[in-house]
Amino acid sequence: MNLVRLGSVTHAFNTNQRFLKLTFQAGGGGVTVHSPSTANLAPPGHYMLFILNANGVPSVASVVKIQ
């Protein structure tokens, strides 16, 4: 699973760009995702959440908000 922060582009560069690889555990018909350990890694805001299959192909993103 990966989080990608939604862009905030100005003057030809993106100062908000983030890509975070998340750890998770699958089981019981669901998935438990472990969030980044500090707000320094994932400041509050909106992110796209992708799940990759065994071949590394990403799903359609779900937008999530980290508070």
Rosetta silent file (secondary structure, phi, psi, omega in degrees, C-alpha in Angstrom):
SEQUENCE: MNLVRLGSVTHAFNTNQRFLKLTFQAGGGGVTVHSPSTANLAPPGHYMLFILNANGVPSVASVVKIQ
SCORE:     score description
SCORE:     0.000 S_00000001
   1 L     0.000  144.432 -179.023    0.000    0.000    0.000 S_00000001
   2 E  -136.017  145.638  172.035    1.169    3.486   -0.813 S_00000001
   3 E  -111.428  135.135  174.901    0.096    7.012    0.081 S_00000001
   4 E  -128.384  121.933 -178.899    0.682    9.873   -2.348 S_00000001
   5 E   -70.024  139.614  176.329   -0.109   13.389   -1.183 S_00000001
   6 L   -62.571  143.483 -173.970   -2.331   15.417   -3.488 S_00000001
   7 L   -69.641  153.278  174.051   -0.336   18.030   -5.349 S_00000001
   8 L  -139.629   82.438 -171.058    0.036   21.680   -4.488 S_00000001
   9 E   -94.931  134.986  174.187    1.844   23.115   -7.480 S_00000001
  10 E  -152.911  140.528  177.236    2.994   26.705   -7.751 S_00000001
  11 L    53.585   39.202  172.575    5.739   28.356   -9.742 S_00000001
  12 L    72.617   16.146  172.948    6.633   25.105  -11.559 S_00000001
  13 E  -147.501  159.601 -175.786    7.419   22.969   -8.491 S_00000001
  14 E  -115.750  105.653 -178.366    5.501   21.009   -5.899 S_00000001
  15 L   -82.268   -8.202 -178.135    6.548   21.664   -2.303 S_00000001
  16 L  -101.455    3.881 -172.837    3.917   19.264   -0.922 S_00000001
  17 L   -62.229  130.715  178.273    5.004   16.148   -2.805 S_00000001
  18 L  -144.142  142.730  171.026    5.027   12.987   -0.649 S_00000001
  19 E  -137.349  121.909 -177.261    5.201    9.267   -1.366 S_00000001
  20 E  -127.814  126.014  173.966    4.895    6.881    1.565 S_00000001
  21 E   -88.400  125.685 -176.442    5.048    3.090    1.474 S_00000001
  22 L  -102.601  149.023  172.274    2.772    1.702    4.189 S_00000001
  23 E   -93.910  151.404 -177.565    2.977   -1.566    6.066 S_00000001
  24 E  -154.322  166.022  175.087   -0.190   -3.629    6.439 S_00000001
  25 E  -131.846  128.098  177.154   -1.611   -6.953    7.534 S_00000001
  26 E   -99.046  143.906  177.207   -4.290   -8.822    5.591 S_00000001
  27 E   163.920  155.029  176.922   -6.679  -11.204    7.277 S_00000001
  28 L    62.658   30.450  178.910  -10.228  -11.847    8.321 S_00000001
  29 L    77.444   13.314 -179.138  -11.653  -10.445    5.098 S_00000001
  30 E  -150.157 -174.293 -179.610   -9.983   -7.069    5.582 S_00000001
  31 E  -133.548  133.985  172.760   -6.733   -5.168    5.770 S_00000001
  32 E  -105.191  120.143 -177.014   -5.163   -3.368    8.731 S_00000001
  33 E  -103.444  135.591  178.687   -2.958   -0.479    7.595 S_00000001
  34 E   -97.020  120.493 -177.097   -0.220    0.952    9.815 S_00000001
  35 L   -74.264  161.622  175.034   -0.009    4.742    9.551 S_00000001
  36 L   -57.621  149.992 -172.249    3.284    6.677    9.410 S_00000001
  37 L   -71.792  -25.786 -179.254    4.846    7.070   12.843 S_00000001
  38 L  -140.588  160.835  176.177    4.914   10.892   12.952 S_00000001
  39 L   -69.939  -15.147  175.377    3.237   13.901   11.365 S_00000001
  40 L   -66.500  -31.657  178.779    6.672   14.830    9.999 S_00000001
  41 L   -81.963  -35.751 -178.499    6.346   11.917    7.572 S_00000001
  42 L  -138.570   83.648  178.603    2.685   12.529    6.714 S_00000001
  43 L   -60.892  155.295  179.200    1.465   16.038    7.558 S_00000001
  44 L   -53.807  143.038  178.725   -2.305   16.490    7.815 S_00000001
  45 E   152.599 -170.839 -178.688   -4.069   16.677    4.473 S_00000001
  46 E   -96.494  138.601 -178.873   -5.521   14.646    1.627 S_00000001
  47 E  -134.180  153.638  170.486   -3.698   11.653    0.155 S_00000001
  48 E   -94.560  131.414  179.462   -4.366    9.072   -2.534 S_00000001
  49 E  -106.882  122.294  179.500   -4.239    5.506   -1.179 S_00000001
  50 E  -116.130  142.390  170.209   -3.186    2.790   -3.644 S_00000001
  51 L  -112.086  131.724  179.415   -3.111   -0.969   -3.183 S_00000001
  52 E   -99.868  140.740  176.282   -0.695   -2.878   -5.432 S_00000001
  53 L   -84.878 -176.279 -176.425   -1.399   -6.384   -6.656 S_00000001
  54 L   -60.824  -23.698  178.470    1.197   -9.187   -6.835 S_00000001
  55 L   -92.793    3.016  179.894    2.436   -7.817  -10.183 S_00000001
  56 L    82.719   12.788  179.420    2.868   -4.286   -8.809 S_00000001
  57 L   -84.770  125.597 -177.719   -0.168   -2.895  -10.648 S_00000001
  58 E   -78.449  152.974  173.948   -1.881   -0.160   -8.580 S_00000001
  59 L   -77.007  175.345  167.339   -5.590    0.009   -7.869 S_00000001
  60 L   -68.692  135.847 -175.082   -7.736    3.042   -8.597 S_00000001
  61 L   -70.477  146.356  166.407   -6.866    5.471   -5.802 S_00000001
  62 E  -107.766  135.592  178.978   -9.113    6.229   -2.859 S_00000001
  63 E   -88.684  127.344  179.261   -8.696    9.708   -1.427 S_00000001
  64 E  -123.567  154.260  178.552   -8.187    9.688    2.359 S_00000001
  65 E  -113.597  126.726  175.987   -7.716   12.541    4.810 S_00000001
  66 E  -100.469  127.199 -178.385   -5.054   12.382    7.510 S_00000001
  67 L  -107.206    0.000    0.000   -5.769   14.637   10.467 S_00000001
